[in-house]
């Protein structure tokens, strides 16, 4: 049984995107932890995105 393993070339753009994604998730976790520590309810990330979207819709 021949099994070939294909190794994809390293793409610096994909590595940067993965790093940004990891940073985003880490930041979201920190925001949620602070939100919970203050006793707030709901998901702060959803509120944040909703606010940014609302600001972009109603900008002059």
N, C-alpha and C positions, 0 to 999 in steps of 0.2 A: 504494500500500500504506500504510494508516494503522496506525501503531504508537503505542499509548498507553502511557505510563509512569505507573504509579501509585506515588505516594510515600506511605508509611505515616506516620501521625502519630508524633511522638516521645513515647515513654512513659517517664517518669522511673524507674518501677519496673523496666522492662526494662533501662534503662541501668545501674541499680544492680546488678541481677542479673548483667549482663555484666561489670561491674567486679569483683564478688566472684568470678566464675568465673575471670577473668584472674588475680586475686590468688591464687586456689587453685592454678592451674596453675604460676604462678611459684614459689610456695612449695614445691610438689611437686618442681619441678626443682632447687631449692636443696637440699632434703632428700636427693634422689637423688645429687646431686653430692657432698655431704658424706659420705654413706653409701659411695660409691665411693672417695672419698679415704681413708677409714679401712680400706678393703679388705674390707668386709663383702659378703656375697653375698645375692641375693634382692632383692625389691622392698620397700623400707621403708614405702611407702604402704599396701600390702596388709597388712603386719604391723600397722601403726598402726590401720587400720580393723578388723581382726580383734580387736585388743586392746580397742578401744572397744566393739565389739559384744559381746565376752565380758563386759566389765564391766557393760554394761547388762542382760545376761541374768541375771547372778548377783547383782545389787544387792539389798539387803534390802528 
